[in-house]
Amino acid sequence: MNALLAALVVMACAAPALAQPPRKAEGRPPMKQEERQRMREDMNVVNRGQKPERQRQMTPQQREQLRKDVREADQHIRR
């Protein structure tokens, strides 16, 4: 009786583990340290000297000139 109970418990515990879908294979193998270092150096070369530019604020005169230019362009398109 105990052996039957033990077998049932083992089967009950093993069933969910065996029912899991197989894991998919990795898309590509992990990069080696040399490859990561080479890629890092390449990106540093690409990004060297490219500092993100901050937009400067427009003066009120520049803002008004831009509005005027946009209005004129809008009127020109409507014609």
HTML snippet that shows the backbone in 3Dmol.js (N, CA, C, O; Angstrom):
<script src="https://3Dmol.org/build/3Dmol-min.js"></script>
<div id="view" style="width:600px;height:400px;position:relative"></div>
<script>
const pdb = `
ATOM      1  N   MET A   1       0.823  -1.191   0.000  1.00  0.00           N
ATOM      2  CA  MET A   1       0.000   0.000   0.000  1.00  0.00           C
ATOM      3  C   MET A   1       0.872   1.261   0.000  1.00  0.00           C
ATOM      4  O   MET A   1       0.610   2.218  -0.730  1.00  0.00           O
ATOM      5  N   ASN A   2       1.927   1.236   0.849  1.00  0.00           N
ATOM      6  CA  ASN A   2       2.826   2.390   0.908  1.00  0.00           C
ATOM      7  C   ASN A   2       3.584   2.580  -0.411  1.00  0.00           C
ATOM      8  O   ASN A   2       3.832   3.708  -0.837  1.00  0.00           O
ATOM      9  N   ALA A   3       3.940   1.484  -1.038  1.00  0.00           N
ATOM     10  CA  ALA A   3       4.663   1.558  -2.311  1.00  0.00           C
ATOM     11  C   ALA A   3       3.763   2.151  -3.389  1.00  0.00           C
ATOM     12  O   ALA A   3       4.208   2.939  -4.223  1.00  0.00           O
ATOM     13  N   LEU A   4       2.476   1.754  -3.359  1.00  0.00           N
ATOM     14  CA  LEU A   4       1.525   2.294  -4.326  1.00  0.00           C
ATOM     15  C   LEU A   4       1.333   3.785  -4.119  1.00  0.00           C
ATOM     16  O   LEU A   4       1.285   4.552  -5.081  1.00  0.00           O
ATOM     17  N   LEU A   5       1.223   4.195  -2.860  1.00  0.00           N
ATOM     18  CA  LEU A   5       1.071   5.612  -2.538  1.00  0.00           C
ATOM     19  C   LEU A   5       2.320   6.394  -2.956  1.00  0.00           C
ATOM     20  O   LEU A   5       2.210   7.499  -3.487  1.00  0.00           O
ATOM     21  N   ALA A   6       3.483   5.837  -2.724  1.00  0.00           N
ATOM     22  CA  ALA A   6       4.731   6.499  -3.106  1.00  0.00           C
ATOM     23  C   ALA A   6       4.824   6.633  -4.624  1.00  0.00           C
ATOM     24  O   ALA A   6       5.259   7.668  -5.129  1.00  0.00           O
ATOM     25  N   ALA A   7       4.424   5.605  -5.345  1.00  0.00           N
ATOM     26  CA  ALA A   7       4.457   5.650  -6.804  1.00  0.00           C
ATOM     27  C   ALA A   7       3.496   6.710  -7.338  1.00  0.00           C
ATOM     28  O   ALA A   7       3.822   7.430  -8.282  1.00  0.00           O
ATOM     29  N   LEU A   8       2.309   6.805  -6.730  1.00  0.00           N
ATOM     30  CA  LEU A   8       1.348   7.825  -7.150  1.00  0.00           C
ATOM     31  C   LEU A   8       1.879   9.229  -6.893  1.00  0.00           C
ATOM     32  O   LEU A   8       1.716  10.117  -7.730  1.00  0.00           O
ATOM     33  N   VAL A   9       2.508   9.435  -5.750  1.00  0.00           N
ATOM     34  CA  VAL A   9       3.069  10.753  -5.428  1.00  0.00           C
ATOM     35  C   VAL A   9       4.175  11.110  -6.415  1.00  0.00           C
ATOM     36  O   VAL A   9       4.240  12.244  -6.889  1.00  0.00           O
ATOM     37  N   VAL A  10       5.044  10.150  -6.729  1.00  0.00           N
ATOM     38  CA  VAL A  10       6.143  10.397  -7.667  1.00  0.00           C
ATOM     39  C   VAL A  10       5.595  10.727  -9.046  1.00  0.00           C
ATOM     40  O   VAL A  10       6.078  11.646  -9.707  1.00  0.00           O
ATOM     41  N   MET A  11       4.579   9.974  -9.481  1.00  0.00           N
ATOM     42  CA  MET A  11       3.997  10.234 -10.792  1.00  0.00           C
ATOM     43  C   MET A  11       3.281  11.584 -10.828  1.00  0.00           C
ATOM     44  O   MET A  11       3.335  12.284 -11.839  1.00  0.00           O
ATOM     45  N   ALA A  12       2.619  11.949  -9.744  1.00  0.00           N
ATOM     46  CA  ALA A  12       1.920  13.229  -9.692  1.00  0.00           C
ATOM     47  C   ALA A  12       2.901  14.394  -9.743  1.00  0.00           C
ATOM     48  O   ALA A  12       2.628  15.422 -10.363  1.00  0.00           O
ATOM     49  N   CYS A  13       4.042  14.224  -9.089  1.00  0.00           N
ATOM     50  CA  CYS A  13       5.046  15.295  -9.101  1.00  0.00           C
ATOM     51  C   CYS A  13       5.801  15.343 -10.421  1.00  0.00           C
ATOM     52  O   CYS A  13       6.209  16.419 -10.857  1.00  0.00           O
ATOM     53  N   ALA A  14       5.992  14.206 -11.060  1.00  0.00           N
ATOM     54  CA  ALA A  14       6.775  14.161 -12.290  1.00  0.00           C
ATOM     55  C   ALA A  14       5.959  14.600 -13.505  1.00  0.00           C
ATOM     56  O   ALA A  14       6.529  15.068 -14.490  1.00  0.00           O
ATOM     57  N   ALA A  15       4.658  14.457 -13.451  1.00  0.00           N
ATOM     58  CA  ALA A  15       3.826  14.767 -14.611  1.00  0.00           C
ATOM     59  C   ALA A  15       3.954  16.230 -15.057  1.00  0.00           C
ATOM     60  O   ALA A  15       4.172  16.465 -16.245  1.00  0.00           O
ATOM     61  N   PRO A  16       3.831  17.224 -14.165  1.00  0.00           N
ATOM     62  CA  PRO A  16       3.961  18.616 -14.640  1.00  0.00           C
ATOM     63  C   PRO A  16       5.351  18.918 -15.204  1.00  0.00           C
ATOM     64  O   PRO A  16       5.475  19.674 -16.167  1.00  0.00           O
ATOM     65  N   ALA A  17       6.388  18.338 -14.616  1.00  0.00           N
ATOM     66  CA  ALA A  17       7.740  18.586 -15.108  1.00  0.00           C
ATOM     67  C   ALA A  17       7.929  17.998 -16.500  1.00  0.00           C
ATOM     68  O   ALA A  17       8.598  18.595 -17.343  1.00  0.00           O
ATOM     69  N   LEU A  18       7.351  16.848 -16.739  1.00  0.00           N
ATOM     70  CA  LEU A  18       7.489  16.218 -18.046  1.00  0.00           C
ATOM     71  C   LEU A  18       6.576  16.846 -19.086  1.00  0.00           C
ATOM     72  O   LEU A  18       6.834  16.728 -20.284  1.00  0.00           O
ATOM     73  N   ALA A  19       5.534  17.499 -18.657  1.00  0.00           N
ATOM     74  CA  ALA A  19       4.572  18.081 -19.582  1.00  0.00           C
ATOM     75  C   ALA A  19       4.993  19.460 -20.085  1.00  0.00           C
ATOM     76  O   ALA A  19       4.337  20.005 -20.973  1.00  0.00           O
ATOM     77  N   GLN A  20       6.063  20.040 -19.547  1.00  0.00           N
ATOM     78  CA  GLN A  20       6.489  21.356 -19.993  1.00  0.00           C
ATOM     79  C   GLN A  20       6.988  21.281 -21.425  1.00  0.00           C
ATOM     80  O   GLN A  20       7.635  20.310 -21.815  1.00  0.00           O
ATOM     81  N   PRO A  21       6.680  22.322 -22.215  1.00  0.00           N
ATOM     82  CA  PRO A  21       7.150  22.313 -23.608  1.00  0.00           C
ATOM     83  C   PRO A  21       8.672  22.442 -23.646  1.00  0.00           C
ATOM     84  O   PRO A  21       9.267  23.064 -22.766  1.00  0.00           O
ATOM     85  N   PRO A  22       9.285  21.869 -24.641  1.00  0.00           N
ATOM     86  CA  PRO A  22      10.746  21.968 -24.731  1.00  0.00           C
ATOM     87  C   PRO A  22      11.167  23.421 -24.956  1.00  0.00           C
ATOM     88  O   PRO A  22      10.470  24.184 -25.625  1.00  0.00           O
ATOM     89  N   ARG A  23      12.283  23.780 -24.405  1.00  0.00           N
ATOM     90  CA  ARG A  23      12.775  25.155 -24.549  1.00  0.00           C
ATOM     91  C   ARG A  23      13.340  25.346 -25.945  1.00  0.00           C
ATOM     92  O   ARG A  23      13.934  24.439 -26.529  1.00  0.00           O
ATOM     93  N   LYS A  24      13.140  26.542 -26.460  1.00  0.00           N
ATOM     94  CA  LYS A  24      13.662  26.863 -27.786  1.00  0.00           C
ATOM     95  C   LYS A  24      15.165  27.106 -27.690  1.00  0.00           C
ATOM     96  O   LYS A  24      15.675  27.568 -26.670  1.00  0.00           O
ATOM     97  N   ALA A  25      15.840  26.790 -28.751  1.00  0.00           N
ATOM     98  CA  ALA A  25      17.285  27.017 -28.790  1.00  0.00           C
ATOM     99  C   ALA A  25      17.547  28.518 -28.884  1.00  0.00           C
ATOM    100  O   ALA A  25      16.743  29.267 -29.440  1.00  0.00           O
ATOM    101  N   GLU A  26      18.659  28.936 -28.346  1.00  0.00           N
ATOM    102  CA  GLU A  26      19.037  30.345 -28.399  1.00  0.00           C
ATOM    103  C   GLU A  26      19.214  30.768 -29.855  1.00  0.00           C
ATOM    104  O   GLU A  26      19.654  29.972 -30.685  1.00  0.00           O
ATOM    105  N   GLY A  27      18.873  32.022 -30.168  1.00  0.00           N
ATOM    106  CA  GLY A  27      19.015  32.537 -31.523  1.00  0.00           C
ATOM    107  C   GLY A  27      20.459  32.564 -31.976  1.00  0.00           C
ATOM    108  O   GLY A  27      20.778  32.124 -33.080  1.00  0.00           O
ATOM    109  N   ARG A  28      21.323  33.073 -31.137  1.00  0.00           N
ATOM    110  CA  ARG A  28      22.742  33.078 -31.459  1.00  0.00           C
ATOM    111  C   ARG A  28      23.531  32.848 -30.181  1.00  0.00           C
ATOM    112  O   ARG A  28      23.073  33.199 -29.094  1.00  0.00           O
ATOM    113  N   PRO A  29      24.679  32.278 -30.303  1.00  0.00           N
ATOM    114  CA  PRO A  29      25.463  31.996 -29.099  1.00  0.00           C
ATOM    115  C   PRO A  29      25.936  33.301 -28.455  1.00  0.00           C
ATOM    116  O   PRO A  29      26.061  34.316 -29.140  1.00  0.00           O
ATOM    117  N   PRO A  30      26.195  33.285 -27.162  1.00  0.00           N
ATOM    118  CA  PRO A  30      26.661  34.499 -26.500  1.00  0.00           C
ATOM    119  C   PRO A  30      27.992  34.958 -27.087  1.00  0.00           C
ATOM    120  O   PRO A  30      28.801  34.149 -27.542  1.00  0.00           O
ATOM    121  N   MET A  31      28.200  36.275 -27.066  1.00  0.00           N
ATOM    122  CA  MET A  31      29.423  36.831 -27.644  1.00  0.00           C
ATOM    123  C   MET A  31      30.620  36.538 -26.744  1.00  0.00           C
ATOM    124  O   MET A  31      30.504  36.477 -25.520  1.00  0.00           O
ATOM    125  N   LYS A  32      31.744  36.363 -27.372  1.00  0.00           N
ATOM    126  CA  LYS A  32      32.974  36.182 -26.619  1.00  0.00           C
ATOM    127  C   LYS A  32      33.440  37.546 -26.130  1.00  0.00           C
ATOM    128  O   LYS A  32      33.030  38.579 -26.660  1.00  0.00           O
ATOM    129  N   GLN A  33      34.279  37.541 -25.138  1.00  0.00           N
ATOM    130  CA  GLN A  33      34.746  38.794 -24.557  1.00  0.00           C
ATOM    131  C   GLN A  33      35.486  39.636 -25.597  1.00  0.00           C
ATOM    132  O   GLN A  33      35.346  40.859 -25.603  1.00  0.00           O
ATOM    133  N   GLU A  34      36.263  39.013 -26.465  1.00  0.00           N
ATOM    134  CA  GLU A  34      36.996  39.767 -27.488  1.00  0.00           C
ATOM    135  C   GLU A  34      36.035  40.453 -28.453  1.00  0.00           C
ATOM    136  O   GLU A  34      36.257  41.594 -28.856  1.00  0.00           O
ATOM    137  N   GLU A  35      34.957  39.742 -28.822  1.00  0.00           N
ATOM    138  CA  GLU A  35      33.972  40.327 -29.733  1.00  0.00           C
ATOM    139  C   GLU A  35      33.277  41.521 -29.094  1.00  0.00           C
ATOM    140  O   GLU A  35      33.065  42.548 -29.738  1.00  0.00           O
ATOM    141  N   ARG A  36      32.922  41.373 -27.812  1.00  0.00           N
ATOM    142  CA  ARG A  36      32.281  42.499 -27.109  1.00  0.00           C
ATOM    143  C   ARG A  36      33.208  43.699 -27.044  1.00  0.00           C
ATOM    144  O   ARG A  36      32.776  44.834 -27.249  1.00  0.00           O
ATOM    145  N   GLN A  37      34.491  43.454 -26.758  1.00  0.00           N
ATOM    146  CA  GLN A  37      35.461  44.543 -26.670  1.00  0.00           C
ATOM    147  C   GLN A  37      35.629  45.221 -28.027  1.00  0.00           C
ATOM    148  O   GLN A  37      35.692  46.447 -28.105  1.00  0.00           O
ATOM    149  N   ARG A  38      35.703  44.427 -29.093  1.00  0.00           N
ATOM    150  CA  ARG A  38      35.846  44.987 -30.440  1.00  0.00           C
ATOM    151  C   ARG A  38      34.627  45.832 -30.805  1.00  0.00           C
ATOM    152  O   ARG A  38      34.762  46.912 -31.378  1.00  0.00           O
ATOM    153  N   MET A  39      33.437  45.334 -30.470  1.00  0.00           N
ATOM    154  CA  MET A  39      32.220  46.088 -30.769  1.00  0.00           C
ATOM    155  C   MET A  39      32.190  47.389 -29.970  1.00  0.00           C
ATOM    156  O   MET A  39      31.804  48.435 -30.494  1.00  0.00           O
ATOM    157  N   ARG A  40      32.591  47.322 -28.720  1.00  0.00           N
ATOM    158  CA  ARG A  40      32.623  48.519 -27.876  1.00  0.00           C
ATOM    159  C   ARG A  40      33.574  49.569 -28.466  1.00  0.00           C
ATOM    160  O   ARG A  40      33.248  50.755 -28.514  1.00  0.00           O
ATOM    161  N   GLU A  41      34.764  49.112 -28.918  1.00  0.00           N
ATOM    162  CA  GLU A  41      35.726  50.033 -29.519  1.00  0.00           C
ATOM    163  C   GLU A  41      35.189  50.626 -30.817  1.00  0.00           C
ATOM    164  O   GLU A  41      35.376  51.814 -31.081  1.00  0.00           O
ATOM    165  N   ASP A  42      34.524  49.809 -31.626  1.00  0.00           N
ATOM    166  CA  ASP A  42      33.944  50.308 -32.872  1.00  0.00           C
ATOM    167  C   ASP A  42      32.904  51.387 -32.595  1.00  0.00           C
ATOM    168  O   ASP A  42      32.870  52.410 -33.278  1.00  0.00           O
ATOM    169  N   MET A  43      32.064  51.162 -31.604  1.00  0.00           N
ATOM    170  CA  MET A  43      31.040  52.151 -31.280  1.00  0.00           C
ATOM    171  C   MET A  43      31.667  53.431 -30.733  1.00  0.00           C
ATOM    172  O   MET A  43      31.161  54.524 -30.986  1.00  0.00           O
ATOM    173  N   ASN A  44      32.766  53.304 -29.985  1.00  0.00           N
ATOM    174  CA  ASN A  44      33.449  54.496 -29.497  1.00  0.00           C
ATOM    175  C   ASN A  44      33.997  55.313 -30.652  1.00  0.00           C
ATOM    176  O   ASN A  44      33.953  56.542 -30.615  1.00  0.00           O
ATOM    177  N   VAL A  45      34.519  54.638 -31.694  1.00  0.00           N
ATOM    178  CA  VAL A  45      35.028  55.346 -32.860  1.00  0.00           C
ATOM    179  C   VAL A  45      33.886  56.063 -33.575  1.00  0.00           C
ATOM    180  O   VAL A  45      34.032  57.207 -34.004  1.00  0.00           O
ATOM    181  N   VAL A  46      32.756  55.385 -33.697  1.00  0.00           N
ATOM    182  CA  VAL A  46      31.605  55.977 -34.384  1.00  0.00           C
ATOM    183  C   VAL A  46      31.087  57.189 -33.618  1.00  0.00           C
ATOM    184  O   VAL A  46      30.762  58.213 -34.219  1.00  0.00           O
ATOM    185  N   ASN A  47      31.008  57.076 -32.305  1.00  0.00           N
ATOM    186  CA  ASN A  47      30.407  58.137 -31.500  1.00  0.00           C
ATOM    187  C   ASN A  47      31.394  59.219 -31.090  1.00  0.00           C
ATOM    188  O   ASN A  47      30.994  60.218 -30.492  1.00  0.00           O
ATOM    189  N   ARG A  48      32.651  59.046 -31.392  1.00  0.00           N
ATOM    190  CA  ARG A  48      33.656  60.018 -30.961  1.00  0.00           C
ATOM    191  C   ARG A  48      33.376  61.379 -31.579  1.00  0.00           C
ATOM    192  O   ARG A  48      33.158  61.493 -32.786  1.00  0.00           O
ATOM    193  N   GLY A  49      33.384  62.386 -30.762  1.00  0.00           N
ATOM    194  CA  GLY A  49      33.196  63.748 -31.248  1.00  0.00           C
ATOM    195  C   GLY A  49      31.759  64.133 -31.515  1.00  0.00           C
ATOM    196  O   GLY A  49      31.502  65.255 -31.953  1.00  0.00           O
ATOM    197  N   GLN A  50      30.833  63.261 -31.271  1.00  0.00           N
ATOM    198  CA  GLN A  50      29.431  63.586 -31.509  1.00  0.00           C
ATOM    199  C   GLN A  50      28.745  63.838 -30.184  1.00  0.00           C
ATOM    200  O   GLN A  50      28.133  62.939 -29.606  1.00  0.00           O
ATOM    201  N   LYS A  51      28.849  65.054 -29.711  1.00  0.00           N
ATOM    202  CA  LYS A  51      28.172  65.402 -28.470  1.00  0.00           C
ATOM    203  C   LYS A  51      26.755  65.842 -28.809  1.00  0.00           C
ATOM    204  O   LYS A  51      26.548  66.554 -29.791  1.00  0.00           O
ATOM    205  N   PRO A  52      25.800  65.435 -28.025  1.00  0.00           N
ATOM    206  CA  PRO A  52      24.424  65.849 -28.316  1.00  0.00           C
ATOM    207  C   PRO A  52      24.303  67.370 -28.175  1.00  0.00           C
ATOM    208  O   PRO A  52      24.680  67.956 -27.160  1.00  0.00           O
ATOM    209  N   GLU A  53      23.772  67.974 -29.216  1.00  0.00           N
ATOM    210  CA  GLU A  53      23.631  69.428 -29.204  1.00  0.00           C
ATOM    211  C   GLU A  53      22.360  69.824 -28.467  1.00  0.00           C
ATOM    212  O   GLU A  53      21.289  69.255 -28.678  1.00  0.00           O
ATOM    213  N   ARG A  54      22.507  70.793 -27.619  1.00  0.00           N
ATOM    214  CA  ARG A  54      21.330  71.330 -26.933  1.00  0.00           C
ATOM    215  C   ARG A  54      20.727  72.411 -27.806  1.00  0.00           C
ATOM    216  O   ARG A  54      21.440  73.229 -28.388  1.00  0.00           O
ATOM    217  N   GLN A  55      19.435  72.407 -27.888  1.00  0.00           N
ATOM    218  CA  GLN A  55      18.781  73.455 -28.648  1.00  0.00           C
ATOM    219  C   GLN A  55      18.818  74.733 -27.836  1.00  0.00           C
ATOM    220  O   GLN A  55      18.484  74.752 -26.651  1.00  0.00           O
ATOM    221  N   ARG A  56      19.228  75.792 -28.493  1.00  0.00           N
ATOM    222  CA  ARG A  56      19.236  77.063 -27.777  1.00  0.00           C
ATOM    223  C   ARG A  56      17.859  77.678 -27.904  1.00  0.00           C
ATOM    224  O   ARG A  56      17.146  77.470 -28.886  1.00  0.00           O
ATOM    225  N   GLN A  57      17.511  78.430 -26.896  1.00  0.00           N
ATOM    226  CA  GLN A  57      16.191  79.052 -26.930  1.00  0.00           C
ATOM    227  C   GLN A  57      16.172  80.205 -27.916  1.00  0.00           C
ATOM    228  O   GLN A  57      17.170  80.897 -28.116  1.00  0.00           O
ATOM    229  N   MET A  58      15.021  80.390 -28.522  1.00  0.00           N
ATOM    230  CA  MET A  58      14.875  81.462 -29.495  1.00  0.00           C
ATOM    231  C   MET A  58      14.600  82.773 -28.774  1.00  0.00           C
ATOM    232  O   MET A  58      13.952  82.821 -27.729  1.00  0.00           O
ATOM    233  N   THR A  59      15.116  83.817 -29.372  1.00  0.00           N
ATOM    234  CA  THR A  59      14.805  85.147 -28.834  1.00  0.00           C
ATOM    235  C   THR A  59      13.387  85.499 -29.265  1.00  0.00           C
ATOM    236  O   THR A  59      12.865  84.901 -30.206  1.00  0.00           O
ATOM    237  N   PRO A  60      12.762  86.449 -28.601  1.00  0.00           N
ATOM    238  CA  PRO A  60      11.412  86.851 -29.024  1.00  0.00           C
ATOM    239  C   PRO A  60      11.365  87.331 -30.474  1.00  0.00           C
ATOM    240  O   PRO A  60      10.368  87.118 -31.163  1.00  0.00           O
ATOM    241  N   GLN A  61      12.423  87.967 -30.936  1.00  0.00           N
ATOM    242  CA  GLN A  61      12.450  88.426 -32.327  1.00  0.00           C
ATOM    243  C   GLN A  61      12.510  87.242 -33.292  1.00  0.00           C
ATOM    244  O   GLN A  61      11.836  87.233 -34.322  1.00  0.00           O
ATOM    245  N   GLN A  62      13.313  86.258 -32.949  1.00  0.00           N
ATOM    246  CA  GLN A  62      13.396  85.070 -33.801  1.00  0.00           C
ATOM    247  C   GLN A  62      12.072  84.312 -33.815  1.00  0.00           C
ATOM    248  O   GLN A  62      11.642  83.821 -34.859  1.00  0.00           O
ATOM    249  N   ARG A  63      11.441  84.221 -32.671  1.00  0.00           N
ATOM    250  CA  ARG A  63      10.156  83.538 -32.574  1.00  0.00           C
ATOM    251  C   ARG A  63       9.112  84.241 -33.436  1.00  0.00           C
ATOM    252  O   ARG A  63       8.348  83.590 -34.149  1.00  0.00           O
ATOM    253  N   GLU A  64       9.081  85.560 -33.370  1.00  0.00           N
ATOM    254  CA  GLU A  64       8.114  86.325 -34.156  1.00  0.00           C
ATOM    255  C   GLU A  64       8.406  86.178 -35.645  1.00  0.00           C
ATOM    256  O   GLU A  64       7.477  86.059 -36.445  1.00  0.00           O
ATOM    257  N   GLN A  65       9.686  86.186 -36.031  1.00  0.00           N
ATOM    258  CA  GLN A  65      10.055  86.007 -37.436  1.00  0.00           C
ATOM    259  C   GLN A  65       9.625  84.620 -37.923  1.00  0.00           C
ATOM    260  O   GLN A  65       9.151  84.477 -39.051  1.00  0.00           O
ATOM    261  N   LEU A  66       9.786  83.617 -37.090  1.00  0.00           N
ATOM    262  CA  LEU A  66       9.360  82.263 -37.460  1.00  0.00           C
ATOM    263  C   LEU A  66       7.856  82.203 -37.646  1.00  0.00           C
ATOM    264  O   LEU A  66       7.374  81.601 -38.605  1.00  0.00           O
ATOM    265  N   ARG A  67       7.117  82.814 -36.750  1.00  0.00           N
ATOM    266  CA  ARG A  67       5.652  82.858 -36.899  1.00  0.00           C
ATOM    267  C   ARG A  67       5.256  83.520 -38.210  1.00  0.00           C
ATOM    268  O   ARG A  67       4.375  83.044 -38.926  1.00  0.00           O
ATOM    269  N   LYS A  68       5.930  84.634 -38.510  1.00  0.00           N
ATOM    270  CA  LYS A  68       5.631  85.376 -39.742  1.00  0.00           C
ATOM    271  C   LYS A  68       5.923  84.513 -40.961  1.00  0.00           C
ATOM    272  O   LYS A  68       5.126  84.462 -41.897  1.00  0.00           O
ATOM    273  N   ASP A  69       7.072  83.832 -40.948  1.00  0.00           N
ATOM    274  CA  ASP A  69       7.442  82.974 -42.067  1.00  0.00           C
ATOM    275  C   ASP A  69       6.447  81.827 -42.247  1.00  0.00           C
ATOM    276  O   ASP A  69       6.110  81.468 -43.376  1.00  0.00           O
ATOM    277  N   VAL A  70       5.978  81.255 -41.140  1.00  0.00           N
ATOM    278  CA  VAL A  70       5.023  80.152 -41.215  1.00  0.00           C
ATOM    279  C   VAL A  70       3.694  80.646 -41.775  1.00  0.00           C
ATOM    280  O   VAL A  70       3.077  79.980 -42.607  1.00  0.00           O
ATOM    281  N   ARG A  71       3.253  81.825 -41.312  1.00  0.00           N
ATOM    282  CA  ARG A  71       1.990  82.389 -41.847  1.00  0.00           C
ATOM    283  C   ARG A  71       2.098  82.630 -43.346  1.00  0.00           C
ATOM    284  O   ARG A  71       1.182  82.294 -44.095  1.00  0.00           O
ATOM    285  N   GLU A  72       3.216  83.214 -43.790  1.00  0.00           N
ATOM    286  CA  GLU A  72       3.403  83.497 -45.217  1.00  0.00           C
ATOM    287  C   GLU A  72       3.442  82.203 -46.027  1.00  0.00           C
ATOM    288  O   GLU A  72       2.858  82.128 -47.108  1.00  0.00           O
ATOM    289  N   ALA A  73       4.128  81.189 -45.508  1.00  0.00           N
ATOM    290  CA  ALA A  73       4.186  79.910 -46.215  1.00  0.00           C
ATOM    291  C   ALA A  73       2.812  79.273 -46.289  1.00  0.00           C
ATOM    292  O   ALA A  73       2.453  78.681 -47.307  1.00  0.00           O
ATOM    293  N   ASP A  74       2.039  79.391 -45.212  1.00  0.00           N
ATOM    294  CA  ASP A  74       0.682  78.836 -45.183  1.00  0.00           C
ATOM    295  C   ASP A  74      -0.203  79.542 -46.211  1.00  0.00           C
ATOM    296  O   ASP A  74      -0.980  78.895 -46.913  1.00  0.00           O
ATOM    297  N   GLN A  75      -0.085  80.862 -46.298  1.00  0.00           N
ATOM    298  CA  GLN A  75      -0.882  81.606 -47.282  1.00  0.00           C
ATOM    299  C   GLN A  75      -0.454  81.251 -48.694  1.00  0.00           C
ATOM    300  O   GLN A  75      -1.290  81.145 -49.591  1.00  0.00           O
ATOM    301  N   HIS A  76       0.840  81.067 -48.894  1.00  0.00           N
ATOM    302  CA  HIS A  76       1.350  80.724 -50.209  1.00  0.00           C
ATOM    303  C   HIS A  76       0.846  79.340 -50.643  1.00  0.00           C
ATOM    304  O   HIS A  76       0.552  79.132 -51.820  1.00  0.00           O
ATOM    305  N   ILE A  77       0.748  78.401 -49.707  1.00  0.00           N
ATOM    306  CA  ILE A  77       0.272  77.051 -50.032  1.00  0.00           C
ATOM    307  C   ILE A  77      -1.206  77.092 -50.394  1.00  0.00           C
ATOM    308  O   ILE A  77      -1.642  76.368 -51.289  1.00  0.00           O
ATOM    309  N   ARG A  78      -1.966  77.911 -49.724  1.00  0.00           N
ATOM    310  CA  ARG A  78      -3.425  77.965 -49.963  1.00  0.00           C
ATOM    311  C   ARG A  78      -3.751  78.557 -51.319  1.00  0.00           C
ATOM    312  O   ARG A  78      -4.837  78.310 -51.843  1.00  0.00           O
ATOM    313  N   ARG A  79      -2.856  79.323 -51.899  1.00  0.00           N
ATOM    314  CA  ARG A  79      -3.143  79.971 -53.193  1.00  0.00           C
ATOM    315  C   ARG A  79      -3.085  79.012 -54.334  1.00  0.00           C
ATOM    316  O   ARG A  79      -3.301  79.404 -55.481  1.00  0.00           O
TER     317      ARG A  79
END
`;
const viewer = $3Dmol.createViewer("view");
viewer.addModel(pdb, "pdb");
viewer.setStyle({}, {cartoon: {color: "spectrum"}});
viewer.zoomTo();
viewer.render();
</script>
